[in-house]
Amino acid sequence: MPGKSISIGEAERESPRLEMIPPASPEYSVIMSYVELIAELPWNKTSEDRAKDYATVLNMARDKVDFATVNVSSPNTEKLRDLQGLDALRALLENVMDIRGDTPVFLKIAPDLQDTEIAGIVQLAEEMDIAAIIATNTTLDRAGLRSKHKDEKGGLSGQPLFEKSTRVLARFARETSLPLIGVGGVGSAEQAYTKIKAGASLVQFYTALAYEGLSLVPRMARGLETLAKADGFATVSAAVGIDKNDPRWS
């Protein structure tokens, strides 16, 4: 269910859409998870009407997906981030929301936003009935990198993104009660728990899967339960947002 963070035990009891996934390693006999079908709405680099591109894709996919993500933050598509400006974003979302039907729409934002930009996006997202905000996409920032490849073009994901994306996540958590999905540099249960405490109702990870495979999923879920119990919480969801005002994320 979008916006709800639950434990494996709760999922096993509650989810009508629970799937049994074949083991990714001998260590685990089954991975228990929600399976959601997502449409991430794009636009073409050569498009003459960007807002129409998003609406066209959603119109084709809306009856086949659980939710759709409006991605205005990928640094790999030229000028895509221009759509995070409030006037352009409003025009885009108006087109998307008019065509969405009953499909929940999420908004995926960049980790390189300023506080004033975050406040404006929150106000617009609430006004437009956005179901959740995904914080964040990859970054163009290369500060602190020492690799000889640091100047390569494209969005940077993985560990260098963790602090920056969590800071933006916490800023959104201070500004809105909308469900937030924490993304960026998550490679362990401890990092996922940090995202949750900073304000994430759900956590996504992708780079870590390339290195550790699907066996990471149950390890992380079980680790989250252990961490929450150690803090005195009956469920992981009880920890959402408890550290959003932590000075680390100021």
C-alpha positions in Angstrom: 0.0 0.0 0.0 1.6 3.3 -1.0 2.8 5.3 2.0 2.7 2.5 4.5 5.9 1.0 6.0 5.4 -2.5 7.5 7.4 -5.4 8.7 7.7 -8.8 7.0 5.5 -10.3 9.7 2.8 -7.7 9.1 3.0 -8.2 5.3 2.6 -11.9 5.7 -0.5 -11.4 7.8 -2.1 -8.5 5.9 -1.1 -8.3 2.3 -3.5 -9.9 -0.3 -0.8 -9.3 -2.9 2.0 -11.1 -1.2 4.3 -12.9 -3.5 6.7 -15.8 -2.9 9.8 -15.1 -4.9 12.3 -17.9 -5.6 15.4 -17.6 -3.4 18.2 -15.5 -4.6 20.7 -17.3 -2.4 20.8 -20.5 -0.3 20.6 -18.3 2.8 16.9 -17.6 2.3 14.2 -19.9 1.2 11.7 -17.1 0.3 11.6 -13.4 -0.1 8.3 -11.9 1.1 7.4 -8.5 -0.5 4.8 -6.3 -2.0 4.7 -6.4 -5.7 3.7 -3.0 -7.3 3.5 -2.2 -11.0 4.8 1.3 -11.6 4.7 3.6 -14.6 7.5 6.3 -14.5 6.4 9.0 -16.8 9.0 10.4 -19.2 9.3 12.9 -22.0 11.3 12.8 -25.2 14.3 15.0 -25.6 13.0 16.2 -28.9 9.4 16.7 -27.6 7.6 19.9 -28.7 5.1 19.5 -25.8 6.6 17.9 -22.7 3.5 18.1 -20.6 1.6 16.3 -23.3 4.2 13.5 -23.3 3.6 12.7 -19.7 -0.2 12.8 -20.1 0.0 10.6 -23.2 2.0 7.9 -21.4 -0.2 7.9 -18.4 -3.4 7.7 -20.5 -2.0 4.5 -22.0 -0.8 2.9 -18.8 -3.1 4.1 -16.0 -5.4 1.1 -16.0 -2.4 -1.3 -15.9 -0.4 0.1 -13.0 -0.7 0.6 -9.3 0.7 4.1 -9.3 2.5 6.5 -11.7 5.6 8.6 -10.9 6.1 12.0 -12.5 9.9 12.2 -12.8 11.1 15.8 -13.2 14.5 15.2 -11.7 16.6 12.8 -13.8 19.9 14.6 -14.6 20.4 12.3 -17.6 17.7 13.9 -19.7 18.6 17.3 -21.0 16.7 20.1 -19.4 14.3 17.8 -17.5 15.0 19.5 -14.2 13.7 22.7 -15.7 10.3 21.2 -15.1 10.8 21.6 -11.3 10.2 25.3 -11.7 6.8 26.0 -10.2 5.1 27.4 -13.3 6.3 24.5 -15.5 5.6 22.0 -12.8 2.1 23.3 -12.3 1.3 23.1 -16.1 2.7 19.5 -16.2 0.8 18.3 -13.2 -2.5 19.8 -14.3 -2.2 17.8 -17.5 -1.3 14.6 -15.7 -3.9 14.9 -12.9 -6.7 15.6 -15.5 -5.9 12.3 -17.2 -5.0 10.0 -14.2 -8.4 8.6 -13.3 -8.1 6.8 -10.0 -4.3 6.2 -10.4 -2.2 7.6 -7.6 0.5 10.0 -8.8 3.9 10.3 -7.1 6.3 13.2 -7.7 10.1 12.4 -7.9 12.3 15.3 -7.1 16.1 16.1 -7.2 18.5 16.1 -4.3 19.9 19.4 -5.4 17.0 21.6 -4.4 17.2 24.7 -2.2 14.9 25.2 0.8 12.8 27.8 -1.0 12.3 25.4 -3.9 11.2 22.6 -1.5 8.6 24.8 0.1 7.1 25.7 -3.3 7.0 22.1 -4.5 5.4 21.0 -1.2 2.7 23.6 -1.6 2.0 22.7 -5.2 2.1 18.9 -4.5 -0.5 19.3 -1.7 -2.7 21.6 -3.9 -2.6 19.1 -6.8 -3.4 16.0 -4.7 -0.1 14.3 -5.3 -0.2 11.0 -3.4 3.5 10.9 -2.3 6.9 12.5 -3.0 9.9 10.4 -3.9 13.1 12.0 -2.4 15.3 11.8 -4.3 16.7 11.1 -7.7 20.4 10.9 -8.5 22.7 14.0 -8.3 25.0 15.9 -10.5 27.1 16.9 -7.4 30.6 15.4 -7.4 31.8 17.0 -4.1 34.1 14.7 -2.1 34.7 12.2 -4.9 38.3 11.1 -5.5 37.9 8.6 -8.3 39.4 9.3 -11.6 35.9 8.8 -13.0 34.4 11.6 -10.9 33.9 14.0 -13.8 31.9 11.5 -16.0 28.5 12.9 -17.1 25.2 11.6 -15.7 23.5 11.2 -12.4 25.5 9.8 -9.4 23.8 7.2 -7.2 25.0 5.0 -4.4 26.8 5.9 -1.2 27.9 9.4 -2.1 24.2 10.3 -2.5 23.1 9.1 1.0 23.7 12.2 3.1 22.5 14.7 0.5 19.3 12.8 -0.3 18.5 12.2 3.4 18.9 15.9 4.1 16.4 16.8 1.4 14.1 14.0 2.6 14.1 15.5 6.2 13.4 18.9 4.8 10.3 17.7 3.0 9.2 15.8 6.2 9.4 19.1 8.1 7.3 20.8 5.4 4.5 18.3 4.7 2.5 15.3 6.0 2.4 13.8 2.5 3.9 10.2 2.4 7.6 10.4 1.5 9.6 7.7 -0.2 13.3 7.8 0.8 15.8 6.9 -2.0 19.5 7.4 -2.4 22.5 5.5 -1.1 20.6 2.9 0.8 22.7 -0.3 1.2 22.0 -1.6 4.7 19.2 -1.9 7.2 20.9 0.9 9.2 20.7 3.3 6.3 17.1 2.4 5.5 16.2 3.0 9.1 18.0 6.4 9.0 15.8 7.3 6.0 12.7 6.1 7.9 13.6 8.2 11.0 14.2 11.2 8.7 10.6 10.9 7.4 10.3 8.1 4.9 7.2 6.0 5.0 8.8 3.7 2.3 12.3 3.1 1.2 13.6 2.3 -2.2 17.1 1.0 -3.1 18.6 0.1 -6.4 22.4 0.5 -6.6 23.0 -1.9 -3.7 21.0 -4.6 -5.5 23.5 -4.6 -8.4 26.2 -5.6 -5.9 24.3 -7.8 -3.5 21.3 -9.1 -5.4 17.8 -9.9 -4.0 19.1 -11.6 -0.9 19.6 -8.0 0.4 15.8 -7.6 0.7 15.1 -10.0 3.5 18.3 -9.1 5.3 17.3 -5.4 5.3 13.7 -6.2 6.3 14.8 -8.3 9.2 17.4 -5.7 10.2 14.8 -3.0 10.2 12.6 -5.0 12.6 15.6 -5.5 14.9 16.5 -1.8 14.9 12.9 -0.7 15.5 12.5 -3.1 18.4 15.8 -1.9 19.9 14.4 1.6 19.9 11.2 0.4 21.7 8.9 0.5 18.6 6.4 -2.3 18.0 6.6 -1.7 14.2 9.0 0.0 11.8 6.3 2.5 10.8 6.2 3.9 14.3 9.7 5.3 13.7 8.8 7.4 10.7 9.9 11.0 11.0 11.3 10.8 14.6 14.6 12.4 13.5 13.3 14.8 10.9 14.5 17.7 13.1 17.9 16.2 13.8 20.6 18.9 13.3 22.4 16.5 10.9 19.6 17.2 8.4 19.5 21.0 8.8 
